[in-house]
Structures are given as C-alpha cells and as structure tokens.
C-alpha cells in the first residue's frame, strides 16, 4: 500500500517531469550529485516510468534519457569536485558537518582513491554508497578536470541508463528498483574490486616486461 510520503514523492516528481521533461531530470540529478540528499534510484526509476513508459515511448529512448541524466550528474558532481579542489580538506570537513556526513567515510574514499587512482571515479560511479563520495578525493588530489569529467560522465551514463531502464520495465512498482539495487550492490562492489585487481596485475606485468629493455647494455670486454 502506497504511503502518504510515497504519494508526495510521486506528486513532486510528476510535477517536475510534466513541466520540464528531461531537463527537469538533468536538474534533479545535478542536485543529487552535488548534495547526495535525494536518492537517484527513485528519481531515475520514476523517470523511466513517467517520462517513457507512461507515454508509450520506445525502449530506445532509455539511452537518450540516460544521456540527459548523466550530463546532469556530471555537472552536479563537478560542483563538489571544485569545492574539494579549491577549498581543500578544511572546506570538506565543514560541509560534512552541515550534512552530518561521517568524516571517516571521506578518509576511506581518499585511501581508496590513492590506492586505485583515477579509475575509481569511473567504476565507482556505478557502486551505491561510493558513487557520490569519489568526487571528494578526486578534487582533493587535483585530478585533471577533463579526465575527471569524462570518467564521471561515462560511469554516470551506465548507472543512469540502467536505472531508467528498470523504471521503464517495472512501471509504477518503483520501490522494487531500490530493493534490487541494494540486493545486487555487493556484486557490483565485488566486480569493481576484481577489475581493479586485474588492472593492477596487468600494470605490474607490463612493468616487468619493459624493465629489461631499460637496463643499459654493458660493453663486451671479451673481444678486446
């Protein structure tokens, strides 16, 4: 049975989507990525239902909607990136107190970023609980903005397209989307760790293969 709160959420999203369409979705995703207040699972799932399924749109429009949502996500995440890059850790600590965010989560995100590098931004965008936090260490580490924006856009596109597609498929049963995301989040995290480990092993193997070529060849004294 739908509660009053769920009715209010549906009414607000319906108003925004009716008035602004895909631009409304992009704006909401920008706000979500900049503040981490609104749940993206609900926003994207409802968009798949209200903007596509309810209007009889073809499934191909899922990929168009994913692009709008990803652009909004990248813009919103960029605001947090520049806040961290220009304000440093003192500013991040201050903002964390405003939003009651445990500083330990930020510290862990920094440790993971230093361990896995910029690839964390790309793969972390599809891992719940990580996707919005990776912005902060990227800014603190002064990751090149163009690289950061590109990785964020690609990762966000995968995430947004997936959830819009789920919303399109399940329609008004949008709470199922949140349940599915929570159920499969450990698998997504495990996949991310496996890919990161594979990348590290590959890099180490390449370095070992190139190392003999970098050793200077000593002169052969036997023929002298």
Secondary structure by P-SEA (a helix, b strand, c coil): cccaaaaaaaaaaaaaaaacaaaaaaaaaaaaaacccccaaaaaaaaaccccccccccccaaaaaaaaaaaaaaaaaaaaaaaaaaacaaaaaaaaaaacccaaaaaaaaaaaaaccaaaaaaacccccccccaaaaaaaacccaaaaaaaaaaaaaaaaaaaaaaaaaccccaaaaaaaaaaaaaaaaaaaaaaaaaaaaaaaaaaaaacccccccccccccc
